[in-house]
Amino acid sequence: MPNVRTNIKPNTEKALTPFAYSLRSITLTNHKGDQADIQNIVIDFSITESIYTAGLTLRLSIKDVANFIEEYQLIGQETIEIRLGRHEFENPDWSDVKIKFYVTEYPEFGRTTQQNTQIYTIAAVTQHAYVSQFKRISRSVSSRVSDEIRRTVERDCLAERISEFDATVSRFSGVLPLMHPLDSAYWLLRRAFDEHSAPFFLYETLFSGVTLRSLTNLISDSKNPVYRIYEDHRVYSSDPNTTEDYKQRLTRILDVSSDFRLSKVLPNLSGGAFSSNNLYLDLATKSLKKQQFNYQRAFVPSQSMNGHSVLSDKFQIPFELPNQKIKISETYDSFTEYVPTNSLAYSSDGSVFNYHTLLTNRAGRFNSRLETMDTIVHDLIVAGDFNLSAGKKVEIRIPKAVDPRSFDRSKMKGKFDDLYDRTVSGVYLITGITHRFGNDYLCKLRVKRDSMTYDLNKS
């Protein structure tokens, strides 16, 4: 492993910069129970978390000059325990990480030009994601969807760390199809929603463990306030090894690349982002109920990250006739979903629902919330932070592409009163994060947002 103490205060474990970390051990246990600390042969490693994945993934790069792969009989039936942490600058508290992973594969192997050196990669996942693949479940269910998802993760998958679980308003009665436990949890997740018809996400974070959060709570300023403001600046103005310098490095965007999806109207039409026909076929009464979803009418500023719609009312497209123009939110035939229901399957008072009936009156808004999540997407690289995790919100500030010395706000068409580009800057949700450990500790973030920072319809 590279020298990880280059940014550590001498004779202590206190980090002088946010790129520092202290690696205690990387313990590999083979199929016979033999253990070895392999940190000396690890080139670098990363731990990835995502709101779309219920488990953490580990990836290690190994440089083997001692024939370790044969000596320890590495056959894909190993576990790896990572122990690391650090003291933040002038902070007495120790941030400790200790997680056990199960090896899933050795995806890459190669020999170098040096005769006695081989390079390979190890991939691993946390316990519940591994255990899930060895069993299948099918049982009758009559409970809140969130309660059944927790039961599946905790009892069937044997998750070691359970964190916060938001309660769903959706309740489900029926039989779970025969499938792997985590697949069953994902199957239920497609019918998990809150009182605002917002979807839920099941994921694991480095510190907290497995959590279930609604999109409403993830974007809520009171329940999930902005964790940090990151700025795209290239110059450091503070003296090295000071608290101010540490904070500056912690809040800098080191690199940014964007999936600039401002022209994502056409790709997302097929998912019902802005308009849809939702047809509910009641098998019991042989009746059909049709609901049309209109994004502009359904948009609620308080239920978005930045408060403004991504569609302009001033933009219209030709429709059936050359001189007939309509708004994008009125093109209902762009996406049609058929949902079978059965009003007589359970209680007549409507308090219990089967799997498909859960989406009645909700499908349009549910699909739209999911599809508009990636209105603008950034991939950022920032300094390492153990408390930075998927599901947190950050504010991104990227300066306008104009020389600040010649900036004249009166001549700017937007007439915004600051130097930041409002189109790409704003509040974002971290949907994925890779903690990368090598010579430095870095975090690669994927951040997304569902709305604009300014009113497109305001002149």
C-alpha positions as CSV (number, residue, x, y, z in Angstrom):
1,M,0.0,0.0,0.0
2,P,1.3,3.5,-0.8
3,N,2.5,5.7,2.1
4,V,-0.8,6.9,3.6
5,R,0.9,8.9,6.4
6,T,2.2,11.7,4.2
7,N,-0.6,14.0,5.2
8,I,-0.7,13.0,8.9
9,K,0.8,15.1,11.7
10,P,4.0,13.5,13.0
11,N,3.7,11.3,16.0
12,T,-0.1,11.5,15.8
13,E,-3.0,10.3,13.7
14,K,-4.4,13.8,13.1
15,A,-5.1,14.6,9.4
16,L,-3.3,17.8,8.2
17,T,-5.4,17.8,5.0
18,P,-8.7,16.1,4.1
19,F,-6.7,13.8,1.7
20,A,-5.2,11.9,4.7
21,Y,-6.4,8.7,6.3
22,S,-5.0,6.0,8.6
23,L,-5.2,2.4,7.3
24,R,-5.2,0.0,10.2
25,S,-5.5,-3.3,8.3
26,I,-6.9,-5.1,5.3
27,T,-7.4,-8.6,6.6
28,L,-8.1,-11.4,4.1
29,T,-9.5,-14.7,5.4
30,N,-9.4,-17.7,3.1
31,H,-11.7,-20.7,2.8
32,K,-9.7,-22.5,5.5
33,G,-9.8,-19.7,8.0
34,D,-6.2,-18.6,7.5
35,Q,-5.8,-14.8,7.9
36,A,-3.3,-12.3,6.4
37,D,-3.0,-8.6,6.5
38,I,-2.6,-7.8,2.8
39,Q,-2.3,-4.0,3.0
40,N,1.4,-4.2,1.8
41,I,0.4,-5.8,-1.5
42,V,-2.7,-3.6,-2.1
43,I,-1.9,-0.8,-4.6
44,D,-5.2,1.0,-3.9
45,F,-8.8,0.3,-3.2
46,S,-12.3,1.8,-3.3
47,I,-15.6,1.5,-1.6
48,T,-18.7,2.4,-3.5
49,E,-22.2,3.3,-2.3
50,S,-25.3,4.2,-4.3
51,I,-29.0,5.0,-3.5
52,Y,-29.9,2.5,-6.3
53,T,-28.0,-0.4,-4.6
54,A,-28.7,-2.0,-1.2
55,G,-25.1,-3.0,-0.6
56,L,-21.6,-1.6,-0.6
57,T,-19.0,-2.8,-3.1
58,L,-15.3,-3.1,-2.5
59,R,-12.6,-3.2,-5.2
60,L,-8.9,-3.8,-4.5
61,S,-6.0,-3.7,-6.9
62,I,-3.2,-6.2,-5.9
63,K,0.4,-6.2,-6.8
64,D,1.6,-9.8,-6.0
65,V,5.4,-10.5,-5.9
66,A,5.2,-13.3,-3.3
67,N,2.9,-15.8,-5.1
68,F,0.1,-14.9,-2.6
69,I,-2.7,-16.0,-4.8
70,E,-1.4,-19.6,-4.7
71,E,0.0,-19.6,-1.2
72,Y,-3.3,-18.6,0.3
73,Q,-5.4,-20.6,-2.2
74,L,-7.5,-17.7,-3.4
75,I,-10.5,-19.3,-5.0
76,G,-13.3,-16.7,-4.6
77,Q,-14.4,-18.0,-1.1
78,E,-12.7,-15.4,1.0
79,T,-13.7,-12.5,3.2
80,I,-12.0,-9.1,3.5
81,E,-12.2,-6.8,6.6
82,I,-11.2,-3.2,6.1
83,R,-10.2,-1.1,9.1
84,L,-9.4,2.5,8.6
85,G,-10.1,6.0,9.9
86,R,-8.7,9.4,10.9
87,H,-8.8,12.3,13.2
88,E,-10.1,15.4,11.4
89,F,-7.8,18.5,11.7
90,E,-7.8,19.6,15.4
91,N,-10.8,17.3,16.1
92,P,-10.4,14.9,19.0
93,D,-13.0,12.4,17.6
94,W,-11.8,9.4,15.6
95,S,-13.8,8.5,12.5
96,D,-13.6,4.8,12.4
97,V,-14.6,2.4,9.6
98,K,-14.7,-1.4,10.1
99,I,-16.6,-3.3,7.4
100,K,-16.5,-7.0,6.4
101,F,-16.8,-7.9,2.7
102,Y,-17.4,-11.2,0.9
103,V,-15.4,-11.8,-2.3
104,T,-17.5,-12.2,-5.4
105,E,-14.9,-12.4,-8.2
106,Y,-11.4,-11.7,-9.4
107,P,-12.4,-9.7,-12.5
108,E,-8.9,-8.8,-13.8
109,F,-5.6,-10.6,-13.9
110,G,-2.4,-9.8,-15.7
111,R,1.4,-10.3,-15.7
112,T,3.8,-7.3,-15.9
113,T,7.0,-7.0,-17.9
114,Q,8.8,-8.0,-14.7
115,Q,9.1,-11.8,-14.5
116,N,7.9,-12.3,-10.9
117,T,5.1,-9.8,-10.7
118,Q,1.4,-10.3,-11.3
119,I,-1.5,-7.8,-10.9
120,Y,-5.1,-8.7,-10.2
121,T,-8.3,-7.1,-8.9
122,I,-10.6,-8.4,-6.1
123,A,-14.3,-7.4,-6.0
124,A,-16.4,-7.9,-2.9
125,V,-19.8,-6.9,-1.4
126,T,-21.2,-6.6,2.1
127,Q,-22.7,-9.6,3.8
128,H,-26.4,-9.1,3.1
129,A,-25.8,-8.6,-0.6
130,Y,-23.7,-11.8,-0.7
131,V,-26.1,-14.0,1.4
132,S,-29.1,-13.0,-0.7
133,Q,-27.8,-14.9,-3.7
134,F,-27.8,-18.2,-1.8
135,K,-31.5,-18.4,-1.0
136,R,-35.0,-17.7,-2.4
137,I,-38.1,-16.7,-0.5
138,S,-41.8,-16.7,-1.1
139,R,-44.4,-16.0,1.6
140,S,-47.7,-14.3,2.2
141,V,-47.5,-10.7,3.2
142,S,-50.0,-8.3,4.8
143,S,-48.2,-5.3,6.1
144,R,-46.8,-1.9,5.4
145,V,-44.4,-2.1,2.5
146,S,-41.5,-0.6,4.4
147,D,-41.9,-3.1,7.2
148,E,-41.7,-6.0,4.8
149,I,-38.6,-4.6,3.1
150,R,-36.9,-4.2,6.5
151,R,-37.9,-7.8,7.5
152,T,-36.4,-9.0,4.2
153,V,-33.1,-7.2,4.6
154,E,-32.7,-7.9,8.3
155,R,-33.9,-11.5,8.7
156,D,-33.6,-13.0,5.3
157,C,-30.4,-11.3,4.2
158,L,-28.8,-11.0,7.7
159,A,-27.7,-7.4,7.3
160,E,-25.3,-6.5,10.0
161,R,-26.0,-2.8,10.1
162,I,-29.5,-1.4,9.9
163,S,-30.1,2.4,9.9
164,E,-33.1,4.7,9.5
165,F,-36.2,3.3,7.7
166,D,-38.8,5.8,6.6
167,A,-42.4,4.5,6.8
168,T,-44.4,4.1,3.6
169,V,-48.1,4.9,3.4
170,S,-48.5,2.0,1.0
171,R,-49.6,-1.4,2.4
172,F,-49.5,-4.6,0.6
173,S,-51.4,-7.9,0.9
174,G,-50.5,-10.9,-1.3
175,V,-47.7,-13.4,-1.9
176,L,-44.1,-12.5,-2.7
177,P,-42.9,-14.3,-5.9
178,L,-40.2,-16.8,-5.5
179,M,-36.9,-14.8,-5.8
180,H,-33.8,-13.9,-4.0
181,P,-34.5,-11.8,-0.9
182,L,-32.8,-8.6,-2.1
183,D,-34.6,-9.0,-5.5
184,S,-37.8,-9.3,-3.5
185,A,-37.0,-6.1,-1.6
186,Y,-36.5,-4.3,-4.9
187,W,-39.7,-5.8,-6.2
188,L,-41.6,-4.2,-3.2
189,L,-39.6,-1.0,-3.7
190,R,-41.4,-0.4,-7.0
191,R,-44.6,0.0,-5.0
192,A,-43.2,1.9,-2.0
193,F,-44.4,5.5,-1.8
194,D,-45.3,8.2,0.7
195,E,-48.2,10.6,1.0
196,H,-46.8,12.7,-1.9
197,S,-46.5,9.7,-4.2
198,A,-42.7,10.0,-4.0
199,P,-40.6,6.8,-4.5
200,F,-38.3,5.2,-1.9
201,F,-34.6,4.2,-2.1
202,L,-33.0,1.3,-0.4
203,Y,-29.2,1.7,0.0
204,E,-26.2,1.2,2.3
205,T,-23.7,3.9,3.4
206,L,-20.2,3.6,4.7
207,F,-21.1,4.7,8.3
208,S,-24.8,4.3,8.8
209,G,-25.6,0.9,7.2
210,V,-28.7,-0.1,5.3
211,T,-31.4,2.6,5.1
212,L,-34.7,3.2,3.4
213,R,-35.5,6.8,2.6
214,S,-38.3,8.5,0.6
215,L,-37.4,11.0,-2.0
216,T,-39.5,13.5,-0.1
217,N,-37.3,13.3,3.0
218,L,-34.1,13.2,0.9
219,I,-34.9,16.6,-0.7
220,S,-36.4,18.1,2.5
221,D,-34.4,21.0,3.9
222,S,-35.5,20.2,7.4
223,K,-34.9,16.4,7.4
224,N,-31.9,16.4,5.0
225,P,-30.3,19.9,5.0
226,V,-27.4,20.7,2.6
227,Y,-24.4,19.0,4.0
228,R,-21.7,21.1,2.4
229,I,-21.2,23.8,-0.3
230,Y,-18.6,22.8,-2.9
231,E,-17.1,25.6,-5.1
232,D,-15.1,25.3,-8.4
233,H,-12.1,27.4,-7.4
234,R,-8.5,26.6,-8.3
235,V,-6.6,28.9,-5.8
236,Y,-6.0,28.3,-2.1
237,S,-5.6,31.5,-0.1
238,S,-4.9,30.2,3.4
239,D,-1.6,29.2,5.0
240,P,-0.8,25.5,4.8
241,N,-1.5,23.2,7.8
242,T,-4.1,25.6,9.3
243,T,-7.8,25.1,10.0
244,E,-8.7,27.6,7.3
245,D,-6.6,25.7,4.7
246,Y,-8.1,22.4,5.8
247,K,-11.6,23.8,5.3
248,Q,-10.7,25.3,1.9
249,R,-9.4,22.0,0.6
250,L,-12.5,20.2,2.0
251,T,-14.9,22.4,0.0
252,R,-13.0,22.5,-3.4
253,I,-14.2,20.8,-6.5
254,L,-11.0,19.1,-7.8
255,D,-12.6,18.0,-11.1
256,V,-16.0,18.1,-12.7
257,S,-17.5,16.4,-15.7
258,S,-21.2,16.6,-16.5
259,D,-23.9,14.5,-18.2
260,F,-25.5,17.7,-19.3
261,R,-29.0,16.4,-19.9
262,L,-30.7,19.7,-20.7
263,S,-31.9,18.1,-24.0
264,K,-33.3,15.1,-22.1
265,V,-37.0,15.7,-23.1
266,L,-37.0,13.1,-25.9
267,P,-35.2,10.3,-23.9
268,N,-37.4,10.7,-20.9
269,L,-40.7,10.9,-22.8
270,S,-40.7,7.1,-22.9
271,G,-40.6,7.0,-19.1
272,G,-43.5,9.4,-18.4
273,A,-41.4,12.3,-17.1
274,F,-43.6,15.1,-18.3
275,S,-46.9,13.6,-19.5
276,S,-48.6,10.2,-19.6
277,N,-51.8,8.2,-20.0
278,N,-52.3,5.9,-17.1
279,L,-54.9,3.2,-17.6
280,Y,-56.2,1.2,-14.6
281,L,-58.1,-1.9,-15.6
282,D,-60.2,-3.3,-12.8
283,L,-60.5,-7.1,-13.4
284,A,-63.3,-7.5,-10.9
285,T,-65.7,-5.0,-12.5
286,K,-64.3,-5.1,-16.0
287,S,-64.0,-1.3,-16.0
288,L,-61.3,1.0,-17.2
289,K,-60.2,4.2,-15.5
290,K,-58.0,6.6,-17.4
291,Q,-55.9,9.4,-15.9
292,Q,-53.7,11.8,-17.7
293,F,-50.6,13.2,-16.0
294,N,-49.4,16.7,-16.7
295,Y,-46.0,17.6,-15.2
296,Q,-46.6,21.4,-15.2
297,R,-49.9,21.1,-13.3
298,A,-48.5,18.5,-10.8
299,F,-45.3,20.3,-10.1
300,V,-45.0,21.4,-6.5
301,P,-42.0,23.7,-5.8
302,S,-41.6,22.6,-2.2
303,Q,-41.3,19.0,-3.3
304,S,-38.2,19.7,-5.5
305,M,-34.6,20.5,-4.7
306,N,-34.4,23.9,-6.4
307,G,-38.0,25.0,-6.6
308,H,-38.6,25.6,-10.3
309,S,-40.0,23.5,-13.1
310,V,-37.6,22.1,-15.8
311,L,-40.2,22.8,-18.6
312,S,-41.0,26.2,-20.1
313,D,-44.6,27.2,-20.8
314,K,-43.4,29.3,-23.7
315,F,-42.0,26.4,-25.6
316,Q,-44.6,24.6,-27.8
317,I,-44.4,21.9,-30.5
318,P,-46.5,21.2,-33.6
319,F,-48.9,18.3,-32.9
320,E,-51.7,16.9,-35.1
321,L,-51.9,19.9,-37.5
322,P,-49.1,22.2,-38.6
323,N,-50.7,25.3,-37.1
324,Q,-51.7,23.4,-33.9
325,K,-49.1,23.7,-31.1
326,I,-49.2,22.3,-27.6
327,K,-46.9,22.2,-24.6
328,I,-44.7,19.2,-23.9
329,S,-46.6,18.4,-20.7
330,E,-49.8,17.9,-22.8
331,T,-48.4,15.2,-25.1
332,Y,-50.1,12.4,-23.1
333,D,-49.7,9.8,-25.8
334,S,-45.9,9.9,-25.5
335,F,-46.1,7.4,-22.6
336,T,-49.0,5.0,-21.8
337,E,-49.0,2.6,-18.8
338,Y,-51.5,-0.2,-18.2
339,V,-52.0,-1.2,-14.6
340,P,-54.2,-4.2,-13.7
341,T,-56.2,-3.8,-10.5
342,N,-58.8,-5.9,-8.6
343,S,-61.1,-3.9,-6.4
344,L,-62.7,-7.0,-4.9
345,A,-59.6,-8.9,-4.1
346,Y,-59.4,-7.9,-0.5
347,S,-61.4,-5.5,1.8
348,S,-64.2,-3.6,0.4
349,D,-63.3,-0.5,2.4
350,G,-60.1,0.0,0.4
351,S,-57.7,-0.3,3.3
352,V,-55.8,-3.2,1.9
353,F,-54.3,-3.4,-1.6
354,N,-52.7,-6.0,-3.8
355,Y,-49.4,-5.3,-5.6
356,H,-50.8,-3.6,-8.8
357,T,-53.6,-1.7,-7.0
358,L,-51.0,0.3,-5.0
359,L,-50.3,2.4,-8.0
360,T,-53.9,3.5,-8.6
361,N,-54.1,7.3,-9.0
362,R,-50.3,7.5,-8.4
363,A,-48.6,6.0,-11.4
364,G,-48.2,9.3,-13.3
365,R,-46.6,11.3,-10.5
366,F,-44.5,8.3,-9.3
367,N,-42.9,7.8,-12.7
368,S,-42.4,11.5,-13.2
369,R,-40.5,11.9,-9.9
370,L,-38.2,9.1,-10.9
371,E,-37.6,10.2,-14.4
372,T,-36.9,13.9,-13.6
373,M,-34.3,13.0,-10.9
374,D,-31.5,13.3,-13.4
375,T,-32.4,16.7,-14.9
376,I,-28.7,17.7,-14.6
377,V,-26.0,15.2,-13.6
378,H,-22.5,16.0,-12.4
379,D,-19.5,13.8,-11.7
380,L,-17.3,15.5,-9.1
381,I,-14.0,14.7,-7.4
382,V,-13.6,16.2,-4.0
383,A,-11.4,15.7,-1.0
384,G,-12.0,12.7,1.2
385,D,-14.8,12.8,3.8
386,F,-16.0,9.7,5.8
387,N,-19.2,11.5,6.6
388,L,-20.0,12.2,3.0
389,S,-22.5,9.6,1.8
390,A,-25.1,8.8,-0.8
391,G,-28.4,10.3,0.0
392,K,-27.0,13.6,1.3
393,K,-27.5,17.0,-0.4
394,V,-24.7,19.3,-1.4
395,E,-24.7,22.7,-3.1
396,I,-22.5,23.2,-6.1
397,R,-21.3,26.6,-7.1
398,I,-19.6,26.9,-10.5
399,P,-18.6,30.4,-11.6
400,K,-19.9,32.0,-14.8
401,A,-17.7,31.6,-17.9
402,V,-16.8,35.3,-17.8
403,D,-13.8,37.2,-16.4
404,P,-14.9,38.5,-13.0
405,R,-13.0,41.7,-13.7
406,S,-15.2,42.5,-16.7
407,F,-18.4,41.2,-15.2
408,D,-21.3,43.7,-15.6
409,R,-24.6,42.2,-14.3
410,S,-26.6,44.8,-16.1
411,K,-25.5,43.4,-19.5
412,M,-26.2,39.8,-18.6
413,K,-29.4,38.5,-20.0
414,G,-30.3,36.6,-16.9
415,K,-29.4,39.7,-14.8
416,F,-28.4,37.4,-11.9
417,D,-26.8,39.2,-9.0
418,D,-23.8,36.9,-8.5
419,L,-20.9,35.3,-10.3
420,Y,-22.3,31.8,-10.3
421,D,-23.8,30.0,-13.3
422,R,-27.3,29.3,-12.2
423,T,-27.9,26.7,-14.9
424,V,-25.3,24.3,-13.6
425,S,-25.0,25.5,-10.0
426,G,-27.6,24.7,-7.3
427,V,-28.6,22.0,-4.8
428,Y,-28.0,18.4,-5.8
429,L,-28.6,15.0,-4.3
430,I,-25.7,12.6,-4.0
431,T,-26.9,9.4,-5.7
432,G,-23.6,7.7,-5.8
433,I,-20.2,8.0,-4.2
434,T,-16.9,6.1,-4.5
435,H,-14.4,6.5,-1.6
436,R,-11.0,6.0,-3.3
437,F,-8.0,5.2,-1.1
438,G,-4.4,5.3,-2.6
439,N,-1.7,7.9,-2.0
440,D,-4.7,10.3,-1.2
441,Y,-8.2,9.8,0.0
442,L,-10.6,11.2,-2.6
443,C,-14.4,11.0,-3.1
444,K,-15.9,10.7,-6.6
445,L,-19.5,11.9,-6.4
446,R,-22.4,11.5,-8.8
447,V,-24.9,14.2,-8.0
448,K,-28.3,14.8,-9.6
449,R,-31.1,17.4,-9.4
450,D,-34.8,17.4,-10.4
451,S,-35.4,21.1,-10.9
452,M,-34.1,24.5,-12.0
453,T,-32.7,27.3,-9.8
454,Y,-34.7,30.0,-11.6
455,D,-38.1,30.5,-13.2
456,L,-38.0,29.6,-16.9
457,N,-41.4,31.3,-17.4
458,K,-40.3,34.7,-15.9
459,S,-39.4,37.3,-18.4
